[in-house]
C-alpha cells in the first residue's frame, strides 16, 4: 500500500531520472522493493497534486469510524426490549429502534447494531436458516381500500368458551380496520359485523380477500357462501385465496401473531373484556407502532393519511386469488 512506503523511498521516486541514474524503471523498483504500478501512481499524484501530496503521509483512520456506544445505550436497548415484551408487542431490533427513537435516545443506534448487541447478550436465538430479507417479494395494492384481507382467529376464554376474533387488514396501508370477537367459531354473522364496523369507520373497500373457510366461501364444495353475495350486493368484489396456501392472506396471518402476543400479556375472562383489550391493541397497532412492512417511523395510519383511497369495484366476478 502507498501509505506504508517510507518518505525516503517516496523522495527517491520523485527524484528518479532514468538518464541520470542509468537504469530502467523496472530496475529502480526492484532495488527499492516497489511495484511499477505504485511507482507510476506516485509520479501521477505528484504531477496532479504536487510533491507534498506524495511526501506527506495521509491519515489512515477510517472516514466514518465505527461508533462506540456506552453502557447507557446498551441498558436502554435491554430495557426497551423488556418493556415491549411485557406489553405483548413485537420486540425485535426494528421495534426496539422505534421505541428508542420515540424516547429521544441520543445517540440513536442503528437497527443492525441493536441486532448484534442482542445476539452478543444472548437475548435472541440465532437462526441462520431463515431466509434473508433481500429474498422477500412484497405484494401490496397501490391504494387504500383497494383490498381488505379478512380472517378469523380462534381464542378460548378461561371458562372454556370458544370465541373467534375477526381481523380485517387493509392490504396497502396495513391498517387494522376491524378487530372484533364473536362467540363460537367462524360464522357469516361475525364476519359481517366486522366488515360493517370497518365500513362505518373507513368506507367500503373495492374487494375483500379471504381464505377458504366455510364462513367465507364454499367454492370447493360447489356452493356459494352467504358472505359472497352479501359483498357483491354492495359493489364489493369477494376474492378467495388458493386452498392450502395461507401466504395469499399473509398480512392477516402475520397480524394474528401480534394479537396472540398481546392477549398473552393482557389476560381476559369475559367477552366484554376481550372486546375492550382488542380495541386497545388496535389503537396501538394503527397509531403507535411502526410497521416493518412500511418502513422506519411509518405507522399504518401515517400511510393511510398519505395514500389515495380506492372506490368500489364494479367488476363483481367471483374469482379466486392466484
C-alpha positions in Angstrom: 0.0 0.0 0.0 1.2 3.5 -0.8 0.8 4.7 2.8 3.3 2.1 4.0 6.1 3.5 1.8 8.8 5.5 3.7 9.5 9.1 3.0 13.0 8.3 1.7 11.6 5.9 -0.9 8.9 8.4 -1.9 11.5 11.1 -2.3 13.7 8.7 -4.4 10.7 8.0 -6.7 10.1 11.7 -7.3 13.9 12.3 -8.0 14.4 9.3 -10.2 15.7 10.1 -13.7 16.5 7.0 -15.9 19.1 9.0 -17.9 20.9 10.2 -14.8 20.6 7.0 -12.9 21.4 4.9 -15.9 18.7 2.3 -15.0 15.2 1.5 -16.1 12.1 2.0 -14.0 11.8 -1.8 -13.5 15.4 -1.9 -12.2 14.7 1.0 -9.8 11.5 -0.6 -8.5 13.3 -3.9 -7.9 16.1 -2.2 -5.9 13.6 -0.3 -3.7 11.0 -3.1 -3.4 8.2 -1.3 -5.3 5.9 -2.4 -8.0 5.9 -0.4 -11.2 2.2 0.3 -10.6 3.0 2.0 -7.3 5.9 3.9 -9.0 3.7 5.4 -11.7 0.8 6.1 -9.3 3.1 8.2 -7.1 4.5 10.1 -10.0 1.0 10.8 -11.3 -0.1 12.0 -7.9 2.9 14.4 -7.8 2.1 15.7 -11.3 -1.6 16.4 -10.4 -1.4 17.5 -6.8 2.3 18.4 -6.2 5.2 16.7 -4.5 3.8 17.4 -1.0 0.8 15.1 -1.7 3.3 12.2 -2.1 5.8 13.1 0.6 3.3 13.7 3.4 1.6 10.7 4.8 -2.2 10.8 4.8 -4.2 9.7 7.8 -5.2 6.0 7.6 -8.1 6.5 10.0 -11.4 5.5 8.6 -13.5 8.3 7.2 -16.6 7.0 9.1 -15.2 5.1 12.1 -17.5 2.6 13.8 -19.4 4.4 16.6 -18.9 3.1 20.1 -21.9 3.3 22.5 -21.7 3.4 26.2 -23.4 1.4 28.8 -26.3 3.8 28.8 -27.2 2.9 25.3 -26.9 -0.9 26.0 -29.1 -0.5 29.1 -31.7 1.5 27.0 -31.8 -1.3 24.4 -32.3 -4.1 27.0 -34.9 -2.0 28.9 -36.8 -1.2 25.7 -36.9 -4.8 24.6 -38.2 -5.9 28.0 -40.8 -3.1 28.0 -42.1 -4.1 24.6 -42.1 -7.8 25.5 -44.1 -7.1 28.7 -46.6 -5.1 26.7 -47.2 -8.0 24.3 -45.7 -6.1 21.3 -43.0 -7.2 18.8 -39.6 -6.7 20.4 -37.2 -7.3 17.6 -34.5 -4.8 16.5 -36.8 -2.6 14.4 -39.3 -2.3 17.2 -36.6 -1.5 19.8 -35.1 1.1 17.4 -38.6 2.7 17.1 -39.1 2.8 20.8 -35.7 4.3 21.4 -36.4 6.9 18.7 -39.7 7.8 20.4 -37.9 8.2 23.7 -35.3 10.5 22.2 -32.3 8.4 23.0 -29.1 10.1 21.7 -27.1 8.9 20.0 -29.6 6.5 18.4 -28.0 3.2 17.5 -28.8 1.6 14.2 -31.0 -1.5 13.8 -28.0 -3.6 12.8 -26.1 -2.6 15.9 -29.1 -3.4 18.1 -29.3 -6.9 16.4 -25.7 -7.6 17.0 -25.9 -6.4 20.6 -28.9 -8.6 21.3 -27.0 -11.6 19.9 -23.9 -10.9 22.0 -26.0 -10.6 25.1 -27.7 -13.9 24.4 -31.2 -12.4 24.3 -32.1 -13.7 20.9 -31.8 -17.1 19.2 -29.6 -17.0 16.1 -31.4 -18.8 13.2 -29.1 -18.9 10.1 -31.7 -21.0 8.3 -34.1 -18.0 8.0 -34.4 -16.6 4.5 -32.6 -13.2 4.2 -34.8 -10.2 3.9 -33.4 -9.4 0.4 -35.1 -12.6 -0.9 -38.6 -11.4 0.2 -41.0 -10.3 -2.5 -43.6 -7.9 -1.3 -47.1 -7.7 -2.8 -49.4 -4.9 -1.9 -52.1 -2.8 -3.5 -51.3 0.8 -4.5 -54.3 2.4 -2.9 -56.0 2.3 0.5 -59.4 0.5 0.4 -58.4 -1.3 -2.8 -58.3 -4.6 -1.0 -59.1 -5.8 2.6 -57.9 -9.1 4.0 -60.3 -10.8 6.3 -59.6 -13.8 8.6 -60.7 -15.4 11.9 -58.5 -16.3 14.9 -59.8 -18.8 17.5 -59.5 -17.8 21.1 -60.6 -19.7 24.2 -61.8 -17.8 27.3 -60.9 -19.2 30.7 -64.4 -20.5 31.0 -63.7 -22.9 28.1 -65.8 -20.7 25.8 -64.7 -20.6 22.2 -64.6 -17.2 20.5 -63.4 -16.1 17.1 -61.6 -12.8 16.6 -62.3 -11.4 13.2 -59.4 -9.3 11.9 -59.6 -7.1 8.8 -56.4 -5.6 7.4 -56.1 -3.1 4.6 -53.6 -4.5 2.1 -52.0 -1.2 1.1 -51.6 0.6 4.4 -51.7 -2.4 6.9 -54.4 -0.5 8.9 -56.4 -2.9 11.1 -59.8 -1.7 10.1 -61.7 -4.1 12.4 -60.8 -6.4 15.2 -63.9 -7.9 16.8 -64.6 -11.0 18.8 -67.7 -13.2 18.5 -68.9 -16.3 20.4 -68.4 -19.6 18.6 -66.4 -20.5 15.5 -66.1 -18.6 12.2 -69.6 -17.5 11.0 -71.0 -15.3 8.4 -72.7 -13.2 11.1 -69.3 -12.5 12.8 -67.6 -11.7 9.5 -70.4 -9.4 8.5 -70.3 -7.5 11.8 -66.5 -7.0 11.5 -66.8 -5.7 7.9 -69.7 -3.4 8.7 -67.7 -1.9 11.5 -64.8 -1.3 9.1 -67.2 0.2 6.5 -68.5 2.7 9.1 -65.1 4.0 10.0 -63.1 3.7 6.8 -65.6 3.3 4.0 -66.2 0.2 1.9 -63.3 -1.4 0.0 -63.2 -2.4 -3.6 -62.5 -6.1 -2.8 -62.3 -8.4 0.2 -59.8 -11.3 0.3 -60.5 -14.4 2.5 -59.2 -17.9 2.9 -61.4 -20.9 2.2 -63.2 -21.2 5.5 -66.8 -22.2 5.0 -68.0 -19.0 6.6 -66.3 -17.0 3.8 -66.6 -19.1 0.6 -67.5 -22.6 -0.4 -66.1 -22.9 -3.9 -64.5 -26.3 -3.2 -68.0 -27.6 -2.2 -69.6 -26.3 -5.4 -71.7 -23.8 -3.4 -71.8 -20.0 -2.7 -71.3 -18.9 0.9 -73.6 -16.1 2.2 -70.7 -13.7 2.5 -70.1 -13.6 -1.2 -73.5 -12.4 -2.5 -73.7 -10.1 0.5 -70.5 -8.3 -0.6 -71.4 -8.4 -4.2 -74.7 -6.6 -3.5 -72.7 -3.8 -2.0 -70.4 -3.5 -5.0 -67.5 -5.2 -3.3 -65.7 -8.0 -5.1 -65.1 -11.1 -3.0 -61.8 -12.9 -3.6 -60.6 -16.2 -2.1 -57.1 -17.4 -1.8 -55.7 -20.7 -3.1 -56.5 -23.8 -1.0 -53.7 -24.7 1.5 -51.8 -21.5 0.6 -52.0 -19.2 3.6 -49.3 -16.9 2.1 -52.0 -15.3 -0.1 -53.6 -13.9 3.1 -50.1 -13.3 4.6 -50.9 -9.9 6.0 -53.7 -11.1 8.2 -51.9 -14.4 9.0 -48.9 -12.4 10.3 -51.1 -9.9 12.2 -52.5 -12.8 14.2 -49.2 -13.2 15.9 -49.3 -9.7 17.3 -52.9 -10.3 18.6 -51.8 -13.5 20.3 -48.8 -11.9 22.0 -50.9 -9.0 23.2 -53.6 -11.3 24.7 -50.8 -13.3 26.5 -49.8 -10.2 28.3 -53.3 -8.8 28.8 -55.4 -11.8 30.1 -59.2 -11.5 29.9 -62.0 -13.5 31.4 -65.1 -12.3 29.6 -66.2 -11.5 26.1 -66.6 -7.8 27.1 -63.0 -7.7 28.4 -61.8 -9.3 25.3 -63.5 -6.7 23.1 -62.0 -3.9 25.2 -58.4 -5.1 25.1 -58.6 -5.8 21.4 -59.7 -2.2 20.7 -56.7 -1.1 22.9 -54.4 -3.2 20.8 -55.9 -1.9 17.5 -55.2 1.6 18.6 -51.6 0.8 19.5 -51.2 -1.1 16.2 -52.6 1.6 14.0 -51.3 4.7 15.7 -48.3 4.0 17.9 -46.4 1.1 16.4 -44.2 1.5 13.3 -44.9 -1.3 10.8 -41.9 -3.1 9.4 -43.6 -3.7 6.1 -44.0 0.1 5.6 -40.6 1.5 6.7 -39.0 3.3 9.7 -41.2 5.7 11.6 -44.2 4.8 9.5 -47.4 3.6 11.3 -50.4 2.2 9.4 -52.3 5.4 10.0 -49.4 7.5 8.7 -49.6 5.5 5.5 -53.4 5.7 5.4 -53.3 9.5 5.5 -50.6 9.7 2.8 -52.1 7.5 0.1 -55.1 7.8 -2.1 -58.3 5.9 -1.5 -59.8 3.5 -4.0 -63.5 3.4 -4.9 -65.9 0.5 -5.2 -65.1 -2.1 -7.8 -67.8 -2.5 -10.5 -66.4 -6.0 -11.6 -68.4 -8.4 -9.4 -67.0 -11.7 -10.8 -66.4 -14.2 -8.0 -62.8 -15.1 -8.8 -60.0 -16.6 -6.7 -56.6 -15.2 -6.0 -53.7 -16.9 -7.6 
